[in-house]
Amino acid sequence: MLSLYIHIPFCQSKCKYCDFLSFPSSDNVLAYKKALINEINAFDCEKPIKSIFIGGGTPSIIDSKYILEILNSLSKFKISENAEITIELNPGTVTEEKLLDYKKAGINRLSIGLQSWQNSLLKTLGRIHTIEDFLLTYNLAKKHFNNINIDLMFSLPEQSFEMWKNTLENVTNLNPQHISAYSLIVEEGTPFYDMNLNLPDEKEDRKMYHYTIDYLNSKGYFQYEFSNFAKKGYESKHNKVYWERENYKGFGLGSASLIDNIRYKNTTSMEEYLKGITISEKEVLTKEDEMAEFMFLGLRKTEGVSISKFTTLFNISPLEKYKLVLEKYKNFIEIKNDRIFLNTNGIDISNQIFVDMI
Ligand code: SF4
């Protein structure tokens, strides 16, 4: 099967922590939509489509008629009857008319960027919306959709533990089907990188993370990946495609694809993309790359990786291939039945474990 990602790289303004490929302007929207549809038209594939994700950027900032056109251009593919079709929204950019268009286009899942419940923190982050805007968007969304994710962030500048607790409490009271909770990473090249920020320290960051797992679990949200939590049956099919190294094709500026163990990366130059130049990098993965990816992507899931699946794919057991790493981190890695997975302490030092695996 194949999953599709569509990148819409436009935002109202740039958040201060953002290093995604997005522009704080709607110049070129029409030309971009044309180039995107041309790219889609030029790609043929017989594989059935398992999921579609329209991400950004802020896809909800552009005219919803364009989203309808883009999704129409995908109708040449064999889209599975139960395909998960998600669009990312940001509060302050959504109307009921847009939501109805999304529904008409077959979209059945929304992912709303909230990040924090406190207006002071939203301002610090450079978000365009307030909590009041979010509530308007959420209530409209809930009227028409029953599969909604809310994106949150913790370890923010000036954020206290109480503020984070309050965010989780208010968000779970809304009862969305899915919650993503990421720790802020201050990336080079963002405005935050050059600012003197008052960030929670490592110990506080881990305290927030462990609290998140326990609290969301107590509210019926099952942690299925480091940063993703869902009510039963609402895990994101699209996210799982990445962690399980299934085939996916990205359309749009800077998007990535993995098809039959070949990785492709689209150009990040808008000028080139509008001229019809799409793929800029192609990498045929070696068996070593595939094995390492299988492990470090799979170990992001709380269920971890299947020993028998790894053995069937690579003709060697992961217990043998990663014997030294598994031994070195034996207090952080669990091996039960057919699965290898990280325990909570292992998640805290996962980067270190993954580096050793590579
Ligand atoms: S809305 Fe998302 S993509 Fe746009 S600037 Fe903010 S973080 Fe980046």
Residues whose N, C-alpha, C, O or C-beta is under 5 A from the ligand:
A	BS01	SF4	C11 S13 K14 C15 C18 F20 S22 G56 G57 T58
